[in-house]
Amino acid sequence: MGDACPCGRLDKKGRAVAYADCCARYVEHFETSPAPDAEHLMRSRYSAFVLENAAYLQATWQAGQRPETLDFEPAARWLGLSVKDFRATGEDSAEVEFVARYRVAGRAVRLHERSRFVRENGRWYYLDGDQF
């Protein structure tokens, strides 16, 4: 089935979904395969962080909020993603609450965030988020 997707999505039988069958369709083919909703975009952005794909992260950040550059923690070891909640907040807006876990220099880090997303011209973009 290939390497498991970093986002941790499982199939109906509880098996890890391969990256090629999950987030790769968005991360590797942004121009032709936009994420269908905010949750898929959030999961694909997590995978892009794991893979250090700055181009995808920049392309999926809402233009008015997009940073000029992205820096990756070189020693970060990503451990997993848990989606806690996903809800539409309007026709073209949504929120996704998640917990991303990683380790840096032996120290465990837990990023808990409620992210906001907007749909513009048929594509979903990360807008911003509140950390807990």
PyMOL commands that set and color helices and strands:
alter all, ss='L'
color gray80, all
select helices_A, chain A and resi 19-21+24-27+38-51+54-59
alter helices_A, ss='H'
color red, helices_A
select strands_A, chain A and resi 77-90+93-104+107-120+123-131
alter strands_A, ss='S'
color yellow, strands_A
deselect
rebuild
show_as cartoon
